[in-house]
Every structure is written in C-alpha cells, then in structure tokens.
Amino acid sequence: MNTQVLKTLAAQLDTPSYIFDLDEFRKRAELVRKYFGDKTGLCFSIKANPFLLGRLPEIFDKIEVCSPGELTVCEKTGVDKNKIIFSGVNKTEKDVKRAADDEVGTFTAESLLHVEMINAEGKSRGKVYPVLLRVTDVKGGSQFGMEEAQVLDIISRRVEYPGIEIVGIHYFTGTQKKKAKPIIRELDYLDELILRIKTDLDFTVERVEYGTGLAVDYFDANADALEEERLASVSEKIRALSEKVSLTVEMGRFFAAPCGYYLTKVIDVKTNYGINYAIVDGGLNQLKYDGQLQGMQIPQIIHLKNNSQDNDEQPWTLCGSLCTTADVLSRNAMFSALSIGDILVFCRTGAYSVTEGMAVFLSREMPVVSVYSEKDGLTVIREMLYSDVFNTPAI
C-alpha cells in the first residue's frame, strides 16, 4: 500500500488502528500457489489473524481452527465449514461435540484421548469423521502431537475405531524457519513415513497437512525478495510430495504478515538527556513483532506528517502509552521533523500482532480494526471497545 493511500485511509480512522490490505493478502496466497503448484492445497491458520476470515480469498482450500473461540469466528462469518480442519492440543468432549454439530470437514488428533473422543462422537451419531493424526517433531518432540510409534500403533488398530476414518498425517514443528534445510528434511521424512506405513501396515496415507513454518522478515528492507527466495528453495520438494499424496500446506504468518498496517499517533515529544522521545497512543500491548526486544530492531515505519516541515533526520525512541519502561516500540528510528499529531504506520503487522499483544494491560483503548481493498475501499470491522463502556453511567 503506497503512502498516499495510507494518508487517505488514516484521515478516516481514529488511532490506534489496524488496516489489513485484502489485495496484498490475496496476492501473497497467489505467490505461494505459483511456487507450490496447483496440486498443493493451501490452508490458512486463522490464529495468525481471525479478522481476515470473513473475507478469505477462494484460493484457500482449508482453514485451520485451534480453539472454541476460533470456531465461533467461523460460525459468525459463515465460512464453509467443510473447509475447517479442527485442530488444537486441548480438545474437550464439549469441543468435539460442537465441532461435530458444525459439521467441520476434518479433525486432527494430537493424542490417543483425541482419537477416542472423536471416535466416540462418531459412533454416537452413526457417522465416520475424517481424522489426521498429528506426529510430533521427530527431532525431540514437544507437547504437540504424538510420537511416531503411537501413531503407527493407532493406524495398526484402526478397525477398533469405527467412528473415525484415519485419512492422513498432520505435521508441523515450528515457525520462523529461515533456511530451506530443515523444511526439506521434514518433507523427506514425511515421504519416507508414508512409504513405510504402506509397506509395514498396508495402509495408504491419503492426505498430509504440513506446516512449513516459513519465516517472515520483519526488520529487513529486502523482506519480500528474501521470502520469495524461501518459497523457491522448497518448492521442488513440495511439488514432488504433492504428486504422491493430497498435500495441504498450512501457514498463517507467511500468508498474512505483509498485509497489515498499524497506525498510531504521536501524542507528545520531548528530549531527555539528549535522547528524543515520542509518545504514541498505541504501545506494545497492541503491536508485537516476532523477534523484537525492547525496541532494539527497527521495522519499516511510514511517517505521515501533520505538516510540510522538513528538517534533517534525527534518531527517535518511540514509546507507547503504558506505565512501564518496557513499552518501547523502536529505538533510534530516523525521522525528519517528527511532531505531535503525526501518524506513524508500522508495516508487516498482518499476522499475530493484533491478537498477540497484552491487549488489556492498563485498560488502554483497543485499536480500531479495518480492512481495505481497491474495489471496496475501507471497511471498519471493529470500532474502539471501551469508549461506550466508559461513557455509560453506572446503574
């Protein structure tokens, strides 16, 4: 989104606020499809940004849902429930029943308990639910998924679970992978595992849901090129696996990060012992970059000036509205004539930032959330939350 468009949109919004560019979101998904091929399905993990769900491009084949709250978002936005992969490490019987009521397309099982709960629900309804068994990271494991031996044991005893159909494997080990090597190693492992299951257990793995964990570069001016290079570096292996099995690539951050813009207004400026400070009406309760620590790294920030004054650039420390010295958004960010009333636009905030911050700390106002497309213009999908509450007389 160019600066002139941002200026026009900023004039229509209160701050702090988020704008998610739906055109950029769609183009990002199309870029992934270009490299991974038409045979590879695309799954958007909505934990990265649930606000995008109501306007999800048709290019996405699946939606990963990991909590009852995310299921509520799906219900309220009217998405195709058959696209839902109901995942998550913490599933209760109530969650399974509700997902069954919604007729989600697929369940994942991260434990034997999950298998048993989903199977019991299928039996009680006289249905058979498609299930993906999640394999934990073979390089040490985590709380997610099951070790390979247990997955193989469940497959070997599949006749004991008439309420489910084991349709495949779910594999995701972590995010922000900057190198191709670990992703290629994981794809080789999945290829080998599928073959071994067929040979040893006479069972055909029909589907694989695989999370690449491709990294997003938040603090590099050449981010788009670096991220496209990563796509290219793993594309051959992705395409090869998609020829052997119905492959869906699950990502959230990589799809959504580039489409987000966080707008915050300069409320005060001062100089303490030679350091220029700007106080903005946002803060770390709303803005979060993976890898940022005490504002030591500088993301792309667009300066929308309140006047035409232009001076030499100076370093500024950008601080939010919270009563803590930790609320530093960036140190030594260079600006010309930074003034009260100016708006700073933090780029690449389309994933996690809007939901991952300490939102309720100090009871600061929640940000406006809006979406934009060239066709439909600006649409506000969440106004500020506290204003009406604070202005309503006590009963």
Secondary structure as UniProt FT lines:
FT   HELIX           3..10
FT   TURN            11..12
FT   STRAND          17..21
FT   HELIX           22..36
FT   TURN            38..39
FT   STRAND          41..45
FT   HELIX           46..48
FT   HELIX           50..55
FT   TURN            58..59
FT   STRAND          62..65
FT   HELIX           68..77
FT   HELIX           81..83
FT   STRAND          84..86
FT   HELIX           93..101
FT   TURN            102..103
FT   STRAND          106..109
FT   HELIX           112..125
FT   STRAND          129..135
FT   TURN            138..140
FT   HELIX           148..156
FT   HELIX           158..160
FT   TURN            162..163
FT   STRAND          164..172
FT   HELIX           180..201
FT   STRAND          207..211
FT   TURN            221..222
FT   HELIX           223..242
FT   TURN            243..244
FT   STRAND          246..251
FT   HELIX           253..256
FT   HELIX           257..259
FT   STRAND          260..272
FT   TURN            273..274
FT   STRAND          275..280
FT   TURN            284..286
FT   TURN            290..291
FT   TURN            294..295
FT   STRAND          301..304
FT   STRAND          313..319
FT   TURN            325..326
FT   STRAND          328..336
FT   TURN            340..341
FT   STRAND          343..347
FT   HELIX           353..356
FT   TURN            359..360
FT   HELIX           361..363
FT   STRAND          368..373
FT   TURN            374..376
FT   STRAND          377..382
FT   HELIX           386..391
//
